[in-house]
Amino acid sequence: MALSPSPYTPDLDAARRLLAFCDASPSPFHACSTAAAMLTEAGFVRLAEDAVWPSEPGRYYVVRGGTLVAWAVTSSQRPFDGFRIVGAHTDSPNLRLKPHPDRDRAGYRQLSVEVYGAPLLTSWLDRELGISGRVAVRREGNGVFIKLLRIDRPVCALPQLAIHLDRDVNTKGLVVDAQHHLVPIWGIGDSHDGDFQNFVAQELSVAADEVLGWDLMFHDLTPASLVGRDHELIGSSRLDNLASCWAAVEALVDVVPRLQGGPVPVVCLFDHEEIGSVSDRGAESSILPVLLERTVLARGGDRESLHRALARSACLSADMAHATHPNYADRHDPQHPITLNDGPVLKVNASVRYATDAPGSALVALAADEAKVPLQRFVNRSDMPCGSTIGPVTAARLGITTVDVGMPNLAMHAAREHAGSHDPGWYRGLLAAFLSPA
């Protein structure tokens, strides 16, 4: 029997824009740069945190390392009006360069790495890898400036051991030791201390002794793409959680021109979610509470105005959601199947690993109705532990209604993930409706 057509219209152009965002953002720092370029094009102005912020209505954003926060205020928004916040994160699990990475063994030049977050380690094997991130460079005198580095050529590889030397790998599984097995090869011969620093200096056209430090990581070089017979899927690195970053920024840009009072829309793209959010720019930091306070003060409000505004606020934590895997359907709760191309996912957990509660669920359901997008609901199997997001952290820091929503995908935390090509447009639409409720 033929299935009835969906009442929701897919938008492959949105999927293509998401894929371009992922390709442009191999590190959290590049993700902020890509988002900042989108915001600047839409008339947003970057503010320095150590400057006096303007009292005039406008469109603004700040960047702190791998974190970006953007908001817009109009002349009709009062200091005690609430906020509608969409939070996401710019970081993804990966392999990061150690401070002294140079190593040689068995005639190979290698680079030592440290595992960041909880990646599917086997997914990084047998791939050509580029390098991206930021580098601290000495300025004349005692000054320092930060330069982004992106090397999109195959600098390294992580070849797996041949099956002839590991006969049981297909029946007993592969166990990867992060210290010994995840050491990319980048040449033949002997390594010397400082080789990698010299390489970085050459890439940046500076002297080696001017390179003072780095936050560098490997990234997969396979371009993001539409996948499937009829392009029903997308494949990309870092869908978790660049899909949410892209959707949040596009949603904010979309709603700002029609703002007429009501809550102040805010988008916060945090770094360091994958390692617990405890840092100067993670969701556990002061960046969002301080920023919200400063926007109130800049509009002539005070602490009383801030607390009144928070009491009228809500946050949507936007992160990816687990789609039901066809080859492992038993790993999912049978009453809550999640399907690609069936819309965003409302995520619930009784232990508040997700922050969703009944009032928050209602806000999302109303936003989905307004945006005319389908909405799915997810819970983990009762006998399996649940991951978490910035949702509970943000709810605790701000004391506001917070709800966890995501776009469904497969192979979360792999070097390359897959999702539905119809879902990005619906996800973007839902976030826009949440940021600026009717």
Solvent accessible surface area in square Angstrom, and as a share of the most:
residue,aa,sasa,rsa
1,M,232,1.03
2,A,94,0.73
3,L,167,0.83
4,S,98,0.63
5,P,126,0.79
6,S,73,0.47
7,P,117,0.73
8,Y,70,0.27
9,T,111,0.65
10,P,62,0.39
11,D,59,0.31
12,L,53,0.26
13,D,83,0.43
14,A,0,0.00
15,A,0,0.00
16,R,113,0.41
17,R,96,0.35
18,L,0,0.00
19,L,13,0.07
20,A,61,0.47
21,F,7,0.03
22,C,0,0.00
23,D,54,0.28
24,A,39,0.30
25,S,1,0.00
26,P,3,0.02
27,S,3,0.02
28,P,3,0.02
29,F,11,0.04
30,H,16,0.07
31,A,0,0.00
32,C,3,0.02
33,S,52,0.34
34,T,27,0.16
35,A,0,0.00
36,A,13,0.10
37,A,62,0.48
38,M,47,0.21
39,L,0,0.00
40,T,77,0.45
41,E,156,0.70
42,A,21,0.16
43,G,46,0.44
44,F,6,0.03
45,V,85,0.49
46,R,140,0.51
47,L,22,0.11
48,A,55,0.42
49,E,62,0.28
50,D,137,0.71
51,A,45,0.35
52,V,146,0.84
53,W,24,0.08
54,P,45,0.28
55,S,73,0.47
56,E,104,0.47
57,P,68,0.43
58,G,22,0.21
59,R,74,0.27
60,Y,20,0.07
61,Y,12,0.04
62,V,2,0.01
63,V,29,0.17
64,R,59,0.22
65,G,24,0.23
66,G,0,0.00
67,T,0,0.00
68,L,1,0.00
69,V,0,0.00
70,A,0,0.00
71,W,7,0.02
72,A,2,0.02
73,V,13,0.07
74,T,35,0.20
75,S,103,0.66
76,S,66,0.42
77,Q,9,0.04
78,R,124,0.45
79,P,29,0.18
80,F,45,0.19
81,D,9,0.05
82,G,5,0.05
83,F,0,0.00
84,R,31,0.11
85,I,0,0.00
86,V,0,0.00
87,G,1,0.01
88,A,1,0.01
89,H,2,0.01
90,T,4,0.02
91,D,0,0.00
92,S,11,0.07
93,P,12,0.08
94,N,11,0.05
95,L,0,0.00
96,R,36,0.13
97,L,15,0.07
98,K,53,0.23
99,P,106,0.67
100,H,148,0.66
101,P,3,0.02
102,D,31,0.16
103,R,55,0.20
104,D,69,0.36
105,R,146,0.53
106,A,93,0.72
107,G,42,0.41
108,Y,91,0.34
109,R,69,0.25
110,Q,22,0.10
111,L,0,0.00
112,S,18,0.12
113,V,9,0.05
114,E,111,0.50
115,V,46,0.26
116,Y,18,0.07
117,G,26,0.25
118,A,68,0.53
119,P,16,0.10
120,L,87,0.43
121,L,42,0.21
122,T,66,0.38
123,S,25,0.16
124,W,10,0.04
125,L,19,0.09
126,D,92,0.47
127,R,55,0.20
128,E,97,0.44
129,L,0,0.00
130,G,0,0.00
131,I,0,0.00
132,S,0,0.00
133,G,0,0.00
134,R,50,0.18
135,V,0,0.00
136,A,24,0.18
137,V,1,0.01
138,R,103,0.38
139,R,130,0.48
140,E,173,0.78
141,G,55,0.53
142,N,155,0.80
143,G,26,0.25
144,V,74,0.43
145,F,61,0.26
146,I,95,0.48
147,K,63,0.27
148,L,78,0.39
149,L,8,0.04
150,R,99,0.36
151,I,4,0.02
152,D,77,0.40
153,R,113,0.41
154,P,88,0.55
155,V,23,0.13
156,C,4,0.02
157,A,27,0.21
158,L,4,0.02
159,P,81,0.51
160,Q,74,0.33
161,L,104,0.52
162,A,50,0.39
163,I,75,0.38
164,H,123,0.55
165,L,129,0.64
166,D,43,0.22
167,R,171,0.63
168,D,68,0.35
169,V,24,0.14
170,N,119,0.61
171,T,117,0.68
172,K,159,0.68
173,G,43,0.42
174,L,58,0.29
175,V,126,0.72
176,V,24,0.14
177,D,58,0.30
178,A,44,0.34
179,Q,102,0.45
180,H,107,0.48
181,H,101,0.45
182,L,1,0.00
183,V,8,0.05
184,P,0,0.00
185,I,44,0.22
186,W,42,0.15
187,G,17,0.17
188,I,131,0.66
189,G,28,0.27
190,D,99,0.51
191,S,15,0.09
192,H,121,0.54
193,D,124,0.64
194,G,22,0.21
195,D,25,0.13
196,F,0,0.00
197,Q,57,0.25
198,N,66,0.34
199,F,31,0.13
200,V,0,0.00
201,A,3,0.02
202,Q,137,0.61
203,E,60,0.27
204,L,14,0.07
205,S,103,0.67
206,V,32,0.18
207,A,52,0.41
208,A,35,0.27
209,D,100,0.52
210,E,55,0.25
211,V,8,0.05
212,L,82,0.41
213,G,28,0.27
214,W,44,0.15
215,D,57,0.30
216,L,2,0.01
217,M,0,0.00
218,F,1,0.01
219,H,8,0.03
220,D,10,0.05
221,L,44,0.22
222,T,65,0.38
223,P,92,0.58
224,A,14,0.11
225,S,44,0.29
226,L,37,0.18
227,V,46,0.27
228,G,38,0.36
229,R,220,0.80
230,D,83,0.43
231,H,80,0.36
232,E,65,0.29
233,L,54,0.27
234,I,0,0.00
235,G,0,0.00
236,S,2,0.01
237,S,8,0.05
238,R,37,0.14
239,L,0,0.00
240,D,4,0.02
241,N,0,0.00
242,L,1,0.01
243,A,0,0.00
244,S,0,0.00
245,C,0,0.00
246,W,3,0.01
247,A,0,0.00
248,A,0,0.00
249,V,1,0.00
250,E,20,0.09
251,A,0,0.00
252,L,0,0.00
253,V,45,0.26
254,D,48,0.25
255,V,0,0.00
256,V,11,0.06
257,P,95,0.60
258,R,136,0.50
259,L,18,0.09
260,Q,169,0.75
261,G,14,0.14
262,G,39,0.38
263,P,35,0.22
264,V,0,0.00
265,P,0,0.00
266,V,1,0.00
267,V,1,0.00
268,C,0,0.00
269,L,1,0.00
270,F,4,0.02
271,D,1,0.00
272,H,22,0.10
273,E,20,0.09
274,E,27,0.12
275,I,95,0.48
276,G,44,0.43
277,S,4,0.03
278,V,120,0.69
279,S,35,0.23
280,D,81,0.42
281,R,24,0.09
282,G,0,0.00
283,A,6,0.05
284,E,73,0.33
285,S,13,0.09
286,S,53,0.34
287,I,4,0.02
288,L,6,0.03
289,P,34,0.21
290,V,69,0.40
291,L,4,0.02
292,L,1,0.00
293,E,37,0.17
294,R,63,0.23
295,T,6,0.03
296,V,0,0.00
297,L,86,0.43
298,A,23,0.18
299,R,42,0.16
300,G,68,0.66
301,G,14,0.14
302,D,77,0.40
303,R,131,0.48
304,E,113,0.51
305,S,14,0.09
306,L,9,0.04
307,H,95,0.43
308,R,96,0.35
309,A,0,0.00
310,L,27,0.14
311,A,92,0.71
312,R,123,0.45
313,S,11,0.07
314,A,4,0.03
315,C,1,0.01
316,L,0,0.00
317,S,0,0.00
318,A,1,0.01
319,D,11,0.06
320,M,5,0.02
321,A,1,0.01
322,H,75,0.34
323,A,4,0.03
324,T,37,0.22
325,H,53,0.24
326,P,105,0.66
327,N,118,0.60
328,Y,116,0.44
329,A,58,0.45
330,D,95,0.49
331,R,136,0.50
332,H,29,0.13
333,D,22,0.12
334,P,104,0.65
335,Q,139,0.62
336,H,63,0.28
337,P,86,0.54
338,I,3,0.01
339,T,69,0.40
340,L,31,0.15
341,N,28,0.14
342,D,68,0.35
343,G,0,0.00
344,P,0,0.00
345,V,0,0.00
346,L,1,0.01
347,K,3,0.01
348,V,53,0.31
349,N,29,0.15
350,A,107,0.83
351,S,89,0.57
352,V,88,0.50
353,R,112,0.41
354,Y,11,0.04
355,A,11,0.08
356,T,15,0.09
357,D,70,0.37
358,A,80,0.62
359,P,79,0.50
360,G,0,0.00
361,S,25,0.16
362,A,51,0.40
363,L,46,0.23
364,V,0,0.00
365,A,31,0.24
366,L,118,0.59
367,A,5,0.04
368,A,5,0.04
369,D,105,0.55
370,E,75,0.34
371,A,30,0.24
372,K,155,0.66
373,V,12,0.07
374,P,19,0.12
375,L,37,0.19
376,Q,23,0.10
377,R,117,0.43
378,F,10,0.04
379,V,37,0.21
380,N,33,0.17
381,R,75,0.27
382,S,123,0.79
383,D,102,0.53
384,M,72,0.32
385,P,124,0.78
386,C,17,0.10
387,G,46,0.44
388,S,44,0.29
389,T,12,0.07
390,I,4,0.02
391,G,0,0.00
392,P,29,0.18
393,V,32,0.18
394,T,3,0.02
395,A,27,0.21
396,A,86,0.67
397,R,103,0.38
398,L,17,0.09
399,G,67,0.65
400,I,13,0.07
401,T,45,0.26
402,T,4,0.02
403,V,1,0.00
404,D,0,0.00
405,V,0,0.00
406,G,0,0.00
407,M,1,0.00
408,P,0,0.00
409,N,2,0.01
410,L,36,0.18
411,A,45,0.35
412,M,35,0.16
413,H,42,0.19
414,A,14,0.11
415,A,5,0.04
416,R,34,0.12
417,E,2,0.01
418,H,57,0.25
419,A,0,0.00
420,G,0,0.00
421,S,0,0.00
422,H,47,0.21
423,D,0,0.00
424,P,0,0.00
425,G,14,0.14
426,W,18,0.06
427,Y,0,0.00
428,R,59,0.21
429,G,19,0.18
430,L,0,0.00
431,L,0,0.00
432,A,5,0.04
433,A,8,0.06
434,F,0,0.00
435,L,0,0.00
436,S,27,0.18
437,P,49,0.31
438,A,127,0.98
